[in-house]
């Protein structure tokens, strides 16, 4: 077997609040993309204000991989980062995180098109030039950097004849203070569902958007007949363990007062809210498809929440698509 790890989009300046021109992706079977963001620090002195990594993740509001106009991957960088970490074990990484003014940082985020990196059985199949494209939307630059560049690299599996690939696209709706249903796609088996709870992600109280969740297939409880969202959110952390590449959200606490806030090494630890607010419904805990949720032939498939508040929620069904 051979693979090709190559540059699909050279390092260029990323203009704030502008969508990039669509990028043609390779025609050979494609295992994953590597998105690299290179940024220049601005005065990384105060621990309470410096959050360059988190600002970059927040800035990338939309990523899309499309095949003949159909979304294969779609969502914000933060959502896609968490999903790739929890299922594919494909964690973000870094090539420089110096806490010096004007220093250049480099962050890398993988996006998998199969169930794991380099798997010749599970990757996007060969296609024709121009059919598979990458699109990205960027918001405003963060306060902690003065310049940001962007590049894409890809890993193709030359001899692969894949049997499957994965599809994960953002779904969204509003929750209510009470019972509500979030509908799921029918047709492909589901390997899992990433959930985001606005209440848990943005506050410290016990007012949740999803509240409790259950899975219903044709009005029959399946897999998760009733689970508390906070338990599912805690279990997501156990699945990712200590391998979280940039230690998103990791903090060192100190009682030294204002003086300690100026220590740049402490500032480095306060870099991201990371995976706060997320939970995961896992239908493939062994990563072999044994427990996958079959959806074909179903008339109705949904997650039923019991929320504490009316607010926006989002979720990402992870579909296993058979190559025919």
N, C-alpha and C positions, 0 to 999 in steps of 0.2 A: 504493500500500500504506500501511496505517496500523498502528501498534502502540499498546498501552496499557500504560504502566509505572505500576503502582499498588500501594498498600498492601493486603495481604491479612490481615495480623495486625499491629495497632499495637504500638508499643514497650511491652513489659510486663516486670515483674520475672520473672526465671527462678529458680525455686526449686530449690536443690541436691537431687540424688538423687530427683527427681520427674519423671514423664513429663508432657508438656504435653497439654492437651485437644486432640483432633484438630481440625485447621483445614481448613475447606472451601476448596478452590482454585477459581479461575475456570472458567467453562464454555466460554469461547472457546478456540480453539487456543492452546496454551501453549508458549512457547519455553524459558523458564528461570525459576528462582526465585533470589532474592537473600536470603541469610540474614545478618542483621546482629546482631552481639553488641557490646554497649556495656558496658564495665567500668570500675571505679574502682580506680586504683593503690593499692597498699599498700607504702610505703617502698621504691622501686626503687633501692636504693643498691648492693647487692653483686652483682657480675657473676656470681658462682658460685651465687647463689640466685635471682636474679630471672629469671623465665621466663613472664611473663603470657600471651603469645600461645600458647606451647606448652601452657600449662595449660588455656586455653580450648578448644583443639582436642582435647585429651585428655578434657576433661569431657563432651563431647557423644558419648556412647557408641553411640547408635543414631538413625538418620534413616530414615524410610520415606515414600515416596510411593506410595499405593495407589489403584488403580482398581477399583471394585466388589470390594474385598477382595484383589485380586491385586497383589503388589509390583511396581512399575515401577522404583523406585530403593530400595535398601536397604543400609545399612552404617554404619560409624562416620564421623564428620566427617572424620577424617584420611584414611581410605581414599578417600572420595568427593572430597575436595579434590584429592588427587593424580591420580585418574582424570580429573577434569574439566580439570586443568591439562595433562596429557600428551596427551589426545586432542582435546578441544574447544578447547584453548588458552584456557580460561576460568580465569583466575588469581585467587586471593584478593587483596583490596585493603584499604586502610585509609584512614581519614579523620582520624586523630590518633593519634600514638604518643609523646606527651610523657613524658619520664622525670622526673616530678615527683610527689611524694606527693599522693594524692587527685585527681590529674588523671584526666580521662575519656578512655578510648580507644575507638575504634570500628573494628571489623573486619567485612569483608563477604566472604561465600563464595558463589559462583555454583553452581547445580545445573542442568545442561542436560537437557532432555528430547528434544533433537535432536542432530544431528551438529555443529552450530555454532550460535552465538547468532543470533537474528533470521532464521533460514532458514525461509521459508514452506513449503518442500517437506519439511522435516524438523523436526517438532515434534509435540507430543501433540495429537490431534484434539479437536474440540469434543465436549463431553459434557453430561450433565444435572447440575443442582445436587445436591451431596451424593455424587456418584459418585467424584470425585477428591479425596482428602484427604491431609493432611500430618500425620505423627506424629513425635515426637522424645523421646528419653530422655536425661536429664542425670545425671551423677555428681556427686561432691563438688566444691565450689568449690576453685580453686587457692589456694595460699598468697599469691600475688602480687596478689590483688585482693579487695576487700571486698564488692563488689556487682556483679551482672551482669544486664543487661537483654537482651531478644531481640525481634526483629521479622522479618516476612517481607514482601518485595515481589515482585511477579510482572510478567512481560512477556508480554502476550497479542498475538497476530497476528490482527487482526480479520478480514481478507479471506482468510486462508490456507486452502487445502484440502490438507493435508499428505498426502504419499504414504507417509510412514514416521515412526517415532519410535525412540528407543533405550531399551533396558532394561538395567540393571546392578544385580545383587543379589548380596550376599555369599554365597560358598560356602566351606566350611571342612572340614578334616579334620586328622588327625595324620599327620605324616611318620614315617618310620622310618630307622634307620641301615641303609640299603640301598635296594632298589628299591621304589617304591610308585606307585600310579596315582591321579590326581585326575580324576574324570569331569566331562564338559562337557555342557551342554544341547544337544539335537538338535531341529532344526526351523527356527529362524531363522538367517540368516547371522551370522557373528561378525566384528566389526571389530577386535577385539583382546581381550587378557586382561591385567588388572592382577594381579600376584603380590606377595605379601609373604612375606619370609623372616625368621622369628623370630631365627635365629642371626645373620644379617647386620645386622638391625635393632637388636640388643641387645648385641652384644659386638664386640671388636676382633680376635678370632682368625679362623681359617679354617674353623671348624666351622659348616657351613651346613645349613639345613633342606631346601631344594630340591636343593642340590648342582648337578647337571647336569639339564637338562630336554630332553625331546623331545616332539613332537606326533605322535600316532598316530590315523589315521582308518581304521576297519575294519582295524586292525592293519598299516597301511602308513604309513611316515613321511611327514609333510607339513610344508612350510614351515620347520620347525625340527627337522631330523633329529637334531641334538645340539648343544646350546649350554651354555656355562658360565654359571651364574646371575650371577656377578659381572660378566661381560661385558654381559649383558642389563641389569643394574642400572646400569652405567656408560652404556649407550646411552640409557637413560631420561633421564639428565641432559642428554645432547646434544640430545634432542628438546625439552626445555623451555627450554634455553638460559639466557639471563640475564634472562628476563622474569618470573621467579618473584616474584609481587607483593609479598610481605613478606620476601623474601630468607630463606626458612626455612632455618635451620641455619647461616647465614653468621656467621663469627666473625673478629674481629681479634685476632691474637696479639701479646703484648707480653712483654718481658723485664724490665719495671720492677718486678716483685715485687708485694708486697701492696698498695702504694700505688695502683698502677694499677687494681686491682680495684674501687676506690671511684669511678672515673670513670664517671659516668652514661652518657656517650655510648658508651663501650665496652660497658656493660651492655645497651644497646639492640641490639647486634649478636648477642647470645647469646640468641636468642628461641625457637628451635624446632628439634627434630630433623627436622622437615619430611618429606622423602621418603626418608630413610635406610631401607634394607631392602627397598625396592620395586624391581620390574622390570616390563617390559611386553613382551608378545608382540604385535607389530603386524601385523595383516592388512590394514591400509588406510593404507599410508604416504603415498599421494598424496591421501588424503581424498576420493576419488571413487568408492569401491566396486570399483575394478578388480581388486584383489587379495583381496577379502573371502573368508573361509573359508565355503564352502557346507556346510551340515550336513544339509539335508533328504534323506531316504532313507538316511542312514547308520545302521548297526546299532550302532556303537560309536565314541565320540570321547573322547579323554583326553589329559592331560598325564602323561608318565611321568617321575618324579623319581628321583634317585639321591642320597639324603640322607646326611648325616654324623651325624645325631642324630634321636632321636624327640621331636618337639615339635609344637605346634599351628601350622598354616599356614592361610592364607586366600587366596582368589583371586576375581576379578570378571570373568566373561565379559561383554563388551560386545555385546549382541545388537541387530541391526537388524531391527525389526519392521515389516512391511508393513501399511499401513492398507487394509483391504479394503472 
